[in-house]
Amino acid sequence: MNITNPFECPYDLYQRYSLTAQVIEQLDEVFGKAAPILEVGGDAGVLQSFLPQESLTIVNFQPTVGRGIIPADGCQLPFKDKIFRGVVALDVLEHIPHDKRHVFLHEIDRVTSDWLVIGGPFNHEIVRDAEAIILDYYKHLTGLSHSYLEEHKQQGLPDRGTILDYLHSLGGHTIVIPNGLIWRWMLVMGMTMFLQKEPSDSELIGKVYDFLNRNLAPLDNLEPAYRHIIVCSRIPLPVDIGALVSTTESRHHLDRNWEEATAALQTLMADKIRQRDERISQLEGQIHILQKFQDQVQATLPYRIYRQWKRLWKGSK
């Protein structure tokens, strides 16, 4: 994924990476930046667009990974112990078979000297229900199955308490940050799936992503959340990192902000639809002109002679 501007990311992607970037900036103040960061399961250029000055290494087991990504299994990393200062794994754990999740956690813990940032949806009734609704909506909209959400069902979402207990057994100190207010995640996922349905409008999609990422994503680190970010470090975490857990603004203000943002977004989409309707109207006018011209041609004497000749010629065959 070639991204130079973070605001161009899909909303669901921006949510997790923008918060992770804030967390890493805080961790860097504690641990420094002497060693690079490893991201497991990422795409080239995404985390880098949020942290352009950071030294990053990316591994992904997918055979179609982009340039600059090391093909490797997160359960068997080709690196020495503690070679990275931190490891990032966002929305990865739920795609790993249940019996290999502790192996994965042990392996990413092995290669880091200071911290881990692990994010994704965890097993909870509200998360399962939200994913089921979005999965059904996607099937109804496209006639296809959503591969990532289907895999969540097949592998089973990880249990957050079990993951935290295992990280503690490795000597980690953890905090948990909610990410992606779930009802807003559902609405935006549904809207973007609709916009991405063929024939899609890349210009409109880009404007929608930019608008949502600038105005709504910073307010989405609230419960009930679709995703949670687990920050795990070798030493107890400073209190100021925990301050990223939620905004200090009131729920009333957040609801008002959502209403205002929704109204502005509707205006943006309505303007784009109006432009499309005007273009359709122009095309319909051009079609009408062409149809009128065709009628005029067909009413001429040469055309009537041609039609008569064509019928006679076909009858003689």
C-alpha positions as CSV (number, residue, x, y, z in Angstrom):
1,M,0.0,0.0,0.0
2,N,1.7,3.2,-1.2
3,I,0.7,5.9,1.2
4,T,2.4,9.3,1.5
5,N,-0.4,11.1,3.4
6,P,-1.8,9.3,6.5
7,F,-5.2,11.0,6.0
8,E,-5.6,9.0,2.8
9,C,-5.7,5.7,4.8
10,P,-9.1,3.9,5.1
11,Y,-10.7,5.0,8.4
12,D,-10.4,1.6,10.0
13,L,-6.7,1.6,9.2
14,Y,-6.2,5.2,10.3
15,Q,-7.8,4.5,13.7
16,R,-5.3,1.9,14.7
17,Y,-2.2,3.5,13.2
18,S,-2.7,7.0,14.4
19,L,-3.2,5.8,18.0
20,T,-0.2,3.5,17.7
21,A,2.0,6.3,16.4
22,Q,1.0,8.4,19.4
23,V,1.9,5.5,21.8
24,I,5.3,5.0,20.1
25,E,6.2,8.6,20.4
26,Q,5.5,8.4,24.1
27,L,7.5,5.2,24.4
28,D,10.4,6.8,22.6
29,E,10.6,9.4,25.3
30,V,11.0,6.6,27.9
31,F,13.2,4.1,26.0
32,G,14.9,6.2,23.3
33,K,15.4,5.3,19.6
34,A,18.7,3.4,19.6
35,A,17.3,0.4,17.7
36,P,14.8,0.0,14.9
37,I,11.1,-1.0,15.2
38,L,9.7,-4.3,13.8
39,E,6.1,-4.5,12.4
40,V,4.7,-7.9,12.0
41,G,1.9,-8.4,9.4
42,G,2.0,-4.8,8.1
43,D,2.0,-3.2,4.7
44,A,4.9,-1.2,3.3
45,G,4.5,2.5,3.8
46,V,1.6,2.6,6.2
47,L,3.3,2.9,9.7
48,Q,6.1,4.8,8.0
49,S,3.7,7.5,6.8
50,F,2.7,8.1,10.5
51,L,6.3,8.0,11.8
52,P,8.4,9.2,8.8
53,Q,11.6,9.6,10.9
54,E,11.5,6.1,12.4
55,S,13.7,3.2,11.3
56,L,11.2,0.3,10.5
57,T,11.5,-3.3,9.5
58,I,8.3,-5.1,8.2
59,V,7.7,-8.8,8.0
60,N,4.6,-10.4,6.5
61,F,3.9,-14.1,5.6
62,Q,1.7,-13.2,2.7
63,P,3.2,-14.3,-0.7
64,T,2.1,-11.1,-2.4
65,V,3.7,-8.7,0.0
66,G,5.0,-5.4,-1.4
67,R,8.6,-4.2,-1.9
68,G,10.6,-3.6,1.3
69,I,8.8,-6.3,3.2
70,I,10.6,-9.4,4.5
71,P,8.6,-12.6,3.9
72,A,8.5,-14.4,7.2
73,D,6.2,-16.2,9.6
74,G,5.5,-14.3,12.8
75,C,5.8,-17.5,14.8
76,Q,9.4,-18.0,13.5
77,L,11.1,-14.7,13.0
78,P,14.5,-14.7,11.3
79,F,16.1,-12.3,13.8
80,K,18.4,-12.4,16.9
81,D,17.1,-11.9,20.4
82,K,16.3,-8.2,21.4
83,I,17.5,-6.8,18.1
84,F,14.5,-4.4,18.0
85,R,13.5,-1.8,20.6
86,G,9.8,-2.5,19.9
87,V,7.4,-4.7,17.9
88,V,4.1,-3.6,16.5
89,A,1.4,-6.2,15.5
90,L,-2.0,-4.6,14.6
91,D,-5.0,-6.7,13.7
92,V,-2.8,-9.8,13.3
93,L,-3.5,-12.0,16.3
94,E,-7.0,-12.9,15.3
95,H,-5.7,-14.3,12.0
96,I,-3.3,-16.7,13.7
97,P,-4.6,-20.2,14.6
98,H,-5.7,-20.4,18.2
99,D,-3.0,-23.0,19.2
100,K,-0.2,-20.8,17.8
101,R,-1.0,-17.5,19.4
102,H,1.2,-18.0,22.5
103,V,4.0,-19.0,20.1
104,F,3.6,-15.8,18.2
105,L,3.6,-13.7,21.4
106,H,6.7,-15.5,22.7
107,E,8.4,-14.9,19.4
108,I,7.7,-11.2,19.1
109,D,8.7,-10.8,22.8
110,R,12.0,-12.6,22.1
111,V,13.1,-10.1,19.4
112,T,12.3,-6.9,21.4
113,S,14.3,-5.2,24.1
114,D,11.8,-2.8,25.4
115,W,8.1,-2.9,24.3
116,L,5.3,-4.5,22.3
117,V,2.2,-2.8,20.8
118,I,-0.5,-5.4,20.0
119,G,-3.9,-4.3,18.7
120,G,-7.0,-5.9,17.3
121,P,-10.5,-7.0,18.0
122,F,-10.9,-9.3,21.0
123,N,-13.6,-11.8,21.9
124,H,-16.7,-10.1,23.2
125,E,-20.4,-10.4,22.4
126,I,-20.7,-6.8,21.2
127,V,-17.7,-7.3,18.9
128,R,-18.9,-10.6,17.5
129,D,-22.4,-9.1,16.9
130,A,-20.9,-6.0,15.1
131,E,-18.7,-8.2,12.9
132,A,-21.6,-10.5,12.0
133,I,-23.8,-7.5,11.0
134,I,-21.1,-6.0,8.8
135,L,-20.3,-9.4,7.3
136,D,-24.0,-9.9,6.4
137,Y,-24.2,-6.4,5.0
138,Y,-21.1,-7.0,2.8
139,K,-22.5,-10.2,1.4
140,H,-25.8,-8.5,0.7
141,L,-24.1,-5.6,-1.0
142,T,-21.6,-7.5,-3.1
143,G,-22.7,-11.1,-3.2
144,L,-19.2,-12.0,-1.9
145,S,-17.7,-13.0,1.5
146,H,-15.4,-10.6,3.3
147,S,-12.2,-12.7,3.7
148,Y,-10.8,-11.0,6.8
149,L,-14.1,-11.1,8.8
150,E,-14.7,-14.7,7.7
151,E,-11.2,-15.6,9.0
152,H,-12.1,-14.0,12.3
153,K,-15.0,-16.4,12.6
154,Q,-12.9,-19.4,11.5
155,Q,-10.0,-18.7,13.9
156,G,-12.0,-17.3,16.7
157,L,-11.3,-13.9,18.2
158,P,-8.5,-14.0,20.9
159,D,-9.5,-13.7,24.5
160,R,-8.0,-10.5,25.9
161,G,-7.6,-11.7,29.4
162,T,-5.7,-14.8,28.3
163,I,-3.4,-12.7,26.2
164,L,-2.7,-10.3,29.0
165,D,-2.0,-13.1,31.5
166,Y,0.5,-14.6,29.0
167,L,2.2,-11.3,28.5
168,H,2.5,-10.9,32.3
169,S,4.0,-14.3,32.6
170,L,6.7,-13.1,30.2
171,G,7.5,-10.3,32.6
172,G,5.5,-7.6,30.8
173,H,3.7,-4.6,32.2
174,T,0.6,-3.7,30.3
175,I,-2.0,-1.1,29.7
176,V,-5.1,-1.5,27.4
177,I,-6.4,1.4,25.2
178,P,-9.8,1.2,23.5
179,N,-9.7,2.0,19.8
180,G,-12.7,2.5,17.5
181,L,-16.0,3.4,19.2
182,I,-18.0,0.4,18.0
183,W,-21.2,1.9,16.7
184,R,-19.2,4.5,14.8
185,W,-16.9,1.7,13.4
186,M,-20.0,-0.1,12.1
187,L,-21.5,3.0,10.4
188,V,-18.3,4.0,8.8
189,M,-17.5,0.4,7.7
190,G,-20.9,0.1,6.1
191,M,-20.6,3.5,4.4
192,T,-17.1,2.8,3.0
193,M,-18.1,-0.7,1.7
194,F,-21.0,1.0,-0.1
195,L,-18.6,3.6,-1.6
196,Q,-16.1,1.0,-2.7
197,K,-18.8,-1.1,-4.5
198,E,-18.2,-1.0,-8.3
199,P,-18.4,1.4,-10.0
200,S,-16.5,3.2,-7.2
201,D,-15.6,6.9,-7.1
202,S,-12.0,7.1,-5.9
203,E,-12.1,10.9,-5.6
204,L,-15.2,10.8,-3.3
205,I,-13.7,7.9,-1.3
206,G,-10.5,9.9,-0.8
207,K,-12.5,13.0,0.4
208,V,-14.5,10.8,2.8
209,Y,-11.4,9.2,4.3
210,D,-9.7,12.5,4.7
211,F,-12.8,14.1,6.4
212,L,-13.3,11.2,8.8
213,N,-9.7,10.8,9.7
214,R,-9.2,14.5,10.5
215,N,-12.5,15.0,12.4
216,L,-13.7,11.8,14.0
217,A,-10.8,9.3,14.5
218,P,-9.2,11.4,17.3
219,L,-12.4,11.0,19.3
220,D,-12.8,7.3,18.8
221,N,-10.6,5.9,21.7
222,L,-13.6,5.1,23.8
223,E,-15.6,2.2,25.1
224,P,-17.4,0.2,23.9
225,A,-14.6,-0.3,21.4
226,Y,-14.2,-2.5,18.4
227,R,-10.5,-2.9,18.9
228,H,-8.1,-2.6,21.8
229,I,-4.4,-1.7,21.8
230,I,-2.3,-3.5,24.3
231,V,0.9,-1.7,25.3
232,C,3.4,-4.1,27.0
233,S,6.8,-3.0,28.3
234,R,9.7,-4.4,30.3
235,I,9.2,-1.7,33.0
236,P,6.1,-0.2,34.4
237,L,4.6,2.3,32.0
238,P,4.6,6.1,32.7
239,V,1.2,7.5,33.6
240,D,1.2,9.9,30.7
241,I,0.9,7.0,28.2
242,G,-2.2,5.9,29.9
243,A,-3.7,9.3,29.3
244,L,-4.1,8.3,25.7
245,V,-6.9,5.9,26.7
246,S,-9.7,8.4,26.1
247,T,-10.5,12.0,25.4
248,T,-11.4,14.3,28.3
249,E,-14.3,15.7,26.3
250,S,-17.8,14.9,27.5
251,R,-20.0,12.3,25.9
252,H,-22.5,15.1,25.1
253,H,-19.8,17.0,23.2
254,L,-18.7,13.9,21.4
255,D,-22.3,13.2,20.3
256,R,-22.7,16.8,19.1
257,N,-19.4,16.6,17.3
258,W,-20.6,13.4,15.5
259,E,-23.9,15.1,14.5
260,E,-22.1,18.1,13.1
261,A,-19.5,15.9,11.3
262,T,-22.3,13.7,9.9
263,A,-24.1,16.7,8.6
264,A,-20.9,18.0,6.9
265,L,-20.2,14.6,5.5
266,Q,-23.7,14.4,4.0
267,T,-23.2,17.8,2.4
268,L,-19.9,16.6,0.9
269,M,-21.5,13.4,-0.5
270,A,-24.6,15.3,-1.7
271,D,-22.4,17.7,-3.6
272,K,-20.5,14.9,-5.2
273,I,-23.8,13.1,-6.1
274,R,-25.1,16.4,-7.5
275,Q,-22.1,16.7,-9.7
276,R,-22.6,13.2,-10.9
277,D,-26.3,13.8,-11.6
278,E,-25.4,16.9,-13.6
279,R,-23.0,14.9,-15.7
280,I,-25.7,12.2,-16.2
281,S,-28.1,15.0,-17.2
282,Q,-25.5,16.3,-19.7
283,L,-25.0,12.8,-21.2
284,E,-28.8,12.3,-21.4
285,G,-29.0,15.6,-23.3
286,Q,-26.3,14.5,-25.7
287,I,-28.1,11.2,-26.2
288,H,-31.4,13.1,-26.9
289,I,-29.6,15.2,-29.5
290,L,-28.1,12.1,-31.2
291,Q,-31.5,10.4,-31.1
292,K,-33.1,13.5,-32.7
293,F,-30.4,13.6,-35.4
294,Q,-30.9,9.8,-36.1
295,D,-34.7,10.4,-36.5
296,Q,-34.0,13.2,-38.9
297,V,-31.6,11.1,-41.0
298,Q,-34.1,8.2,-41.1
299,A,-36.9,10.6,-42.3
300,T,-34.9,11.6,-45.4
301,L,-35.6,10.3,-48.9
302,P,-32.1,8.7,-49.3
303,Y,-32.5,6.7,-46.1
304,R,-36.0,5.5,-47.1
305,I,-34.6,4.4,-50.5
306,Y,-31.8,2.6,-48.7
307,R,-34.2,0.7,-46.4
308,Q,-36.3,-0.3,-49.4
309,W,-33.2,-1.5,-51.3
310,K,-32.0,-3.4,-48.2
311,R,-35.4,-5.3,-47.9
312,L,-35.4,-6.2,-51.6
313,W,-31.8,-7.3,-51.5
314,K,-32.5,-9.6,-48.5
315,G,-35.6,-11.0,-50.2
316,S,-33.6,-12.0,-53.3
317,K,-31.1,-14.0,-51.4
